[in-house]
């Protein structure tokens, strides 16, 4: 009896193992080949790359993407903000779409992976579902956002945050956003119609390269993005007194540039004095009158602070402001902080989707960690209208916005597989 029971249990276990369906995975080679194919649009004879939004290369690349999506049986349209929106029907009526995607426009002389990995992975996920005859309850929506690098134009329009003033901003192609929208097949007179309301999407997912060196340094496969940091900008104006550099004694000078130099050091010290991952940066400085033989009488520097918490940004700013005022008083000059319109609120990703991403990564035996995004993304705006999740894959050397940016085919496929499994999990759990 004991012997027969043992045999029965062994057979039952073997049957259970064989009954488990293999995990559906994307085609790694096909994904990488699409990255290479997309990279041809904007490749220059000198080896540099140009595919800034609204450029001829951008227009041609978008045409190729649309044709590729249509070959997969999707209903493809261009909305009034120039976003490419591709629709795959679900099998249950009345459900809102699960949307996913990224962008394909690049910064001047940018690389082949920023935005492109998420966009090509979205195409690959659709083709994988079709190949495996997997139908989802929810409709699926692939979105290739317009002009992400020049002001997250498409996603801001979709979230209802693209102001009329933004349409006048001109990028390096010489086209304004308004002209670019028309060039891409949109309609500036109907931008408001692009706005999605909360509840119009069941969820939004974006896969992206990390654009930092953390995952690579820690030898991890996947980053689960907790949120995208907010940022605030200021112009900091130092006003002293311009005077002759040869005849003015050192101890009576009102040197605005010297005070600004001390302030720049202080920004670094004050920001590091706080616990957390906040960052503070001075990236621009302009001194007047700008002559070698004149003590600078006026200096304007930039100040940028980023963090996942608006409260932390404000606390760091107040500490920097206090230190700046101390430096100004000691230097016998004045200091003024002028807030700029370039601000973005922190956008936290949905915690339930974070957990689904973690579950998918674990299921695929991929190492992972929770982390913030220090760069802005389309997901930042989408998080204001839909439960949003974001997946990071490693960037070689932490390099981005450069022709040297690189993410391996394996890492891209890992991210695409996590995207696919997370999408399928959400399809089962969401109504």
Secondary structure, DSSP 4 states (H G I P E B T S, - for coil): -HHHHHHHHHHHHHHHHHHSPPPP---HHHHHHHHHHHHTTTB-TTS-B---TTSHHHHHHHHHHHHHHHHTT-EEEE-TTS-EEEEE--SSTTPPEEEEEEE----TT--SSTTHHHHHHHHHHHHHHHHTT---SS-EEEEEES-STTT-HHHHHHHT---GGGGG-B-TTS-BHHHHHHHTT--GGGGGGGPPPTTSEEEEEEEEE-SSSHHHHTT-SEEEEEEE-EEEEEEEEEE---EETTTS-GGG---HHHHHHHHHHHHHHHHHTSSSS-EEE---EEEES--TTEE--EEEEEEEEEES-HHHHHHHHHHHHHHHHHHHHHHT-EEEEEEEEEEE--EEPPHHHHHHHHHHHHHTT--EEEEEESS--HHHHHTTTS-EEEEEE--GGG--SSTT----HHHHHHHHHHHHHHHHHHHHH--
